[in-house]
Amino acid sequence: MQDLVIAAPDLVTLPTSTGGRFPVRRVYCVGRNYAAHAREMGHDPDREPPFFFTKPASALVTDGADTPYPPGTDRLEHEVELVVALGRGGTDVAVAEALDLVWGYGVGLDLTRRDLQAEAKRLGRPWDLAKGFDASAPVGTLVPADRVDATSGAVELRIGSDTDPVGAVRQSGDLADQIWSVAETIAALSRSVTLAPGDLLFTGTPDGVGPLQRGDVLTGTVAGVGSVRTRIVRRVDHGRWDPL
């Protein structure tokens, strides 16, 4: 092996319920996979095939860490989602075989700089900086696939504060409301890229997305899977941040 000219980037990993860590290779997200959310974003869910965007693995926020409010936006929004972690890869995967690729499931938050996304859409530009910014993907503990029924289960996001950690429900839906099932989504993505062990797939969000403020405490849950929790904090210079 040749010498590296700089230090290798840190490997991003997620906690699992088995005690080990899951190494993350790539992060894919499917857009508008719940009909009500598609409608609230101004789209017709009956006419649109699945489409995908990406986040870098370095965007993950793990182990319940705080999430800094990002620069360059006045409208950071939440989207709670089921996350699929692949333990096997493949290309042109059949729907009937797609779930064989899954190592496990978790709960994630697809944080979005909505004002940047809206401007990018208006100008016909990519969404990259609206979706793939630093700390844009908090994810909780992964659970092995054999312990999860990914076809149904309540999906919920609550937002509270330090003084009211339970908070109020902002998003509520069910996995059964997905336009494309987990298996269908994996199969569709595998027709465009070769999937690999370590890939994550965010599977879309129910309706009810909305803005976040510094100090918000987010708790996302998927019944039978688990939860993700993070606190939005103020960002300060040099990559450090302080509460509020």
C-alpha positions, 0 to 999 in steps of 0.5 A: 500500500502506498503512503498517504500524503495526508491523514486518512479521514475518520471512519464514520460509524453508528451505534447498534443495539448489538454493541458493535458499530456500523461503518457508513459508506454512503448516504442516499435519501429518497424524496417525497415518499409520503403522499401527504408530504408530497402534497404539502410541498406542492407535488402530485404523488401519483405521477412521480417515480422515486428520485434520490439525493445524497448526503456525505457520511460526514454529515451524520450526527451520532450518539445523541450529540448536539446539532449546530444550527447551520450557517447560510439559512434562516429556515432550517427544517426537520424531516423524521425518517426510517433509515435502512442500513445495508449489510450487502450490496448489489445492482439491478436488485429484484424487489423480492430480494431487496430486503436480503441486503438489509443489515438493520434499521434506525431513525434519522432526521433529514435536516434541510436548509429549506430557503436554500432548497427553494432558491435552488429549485427556482433557479434550476440548480442542484440541492447539494448545499440545502441537503448535504451540509455539515451535521444535516443527518442525526441518526440513532441506534441501528437495530438488526433487520430480523427484529423489525417489521419495516412495512408498518409502524408509527413515525413521529417527531416531537419538539421540546426544550430543556424545560419541556423535553417531551414537547409537542408532536410536529410530525405523525405518520405510519410506514404503511403510508409510504408510496414506495416500500423499503424493498421497492426503494432499494430496488429502484436505487440499485438500478442507478448505482451499485449498492454496497455494504455500509450504505444508508438509505433515508426512506422519506418523511411524513407531512408536518415538516417545519422550521427549527429554532436554537434550543429545540430538542428533537425526538424522532421515533419509529415504532418497533425500531427506536429513536433519535434525539438531538438538540439544536445549538448555536454555532460559533466560530472555528467549528465550535458551538455553544448552547443557545 
